[in-house]
C-alpha cells in the first residue's frame, strides 16, 4: 500500500487539488492563485509550480504565461475518460490492496468518513482523507461505500471491485451536464 510519507510536498498538493477538480469542488476555468494555494499548503512558489506542472500533465490544469493556472475545462468526453481511467486504476488498486487489509485497516476505513464529516477545518478533512487513502481505499459517506466495506470485511474482493467500478460510473453520470 502506498504511504503518504513517500510523496513530495508537490505530489501532495497536486493530489489534493486534483481531487478537488475531479470531485467538482473546483469548477472548470477557476483560477488557481499561487499566493492563496501557497498559504493554504504552507508551500513555496517553486513547489506550487511543480504541483501545477503535474496537474497540467494530467490535463486537469491549464497554464498560460503571465496569466497563471486555471482549472481545465471539462467536456463530456473528458469526464467519461477520467471516470473510465479512475474505475480501471482504482479497481486494480483495491484488488491489490484488499488481500492485505487487516481488521485494523478496515476499522480505520470505517472511521475515515465520520472523521471527514466532523472536520472543522480543511486540514482536519485532509488528515481524515489521507488516513483512508493510506489504508488503500478512499471512502465517502454513502450507501455504496458501506457496501464496498461490507464486501471487504467478507473478503469478497470481486464484489468489492464490482461495487467500486459501479460507484465510479455513477459519479461520472452525476458529473455530466443534463442533456
Secondary structure, 3 states (H helix, E strand, C coil): CCCHHHCCHHHHHHHHHHHHHHHCCCCCCCEECHHHHHHHHCCCHHHHHHHHHHHHHCCCEEEECCCEEEECCCCHHHHHHHHHHHHHHHHHHHHHHHCCCCHHHHHHHHHHHHHHHCCCCHHHHHHHHHHHHHCCCCCCCCHHHHHHHHHHHCCCHHHHHHHHHHHHHHHHHHHCCCC
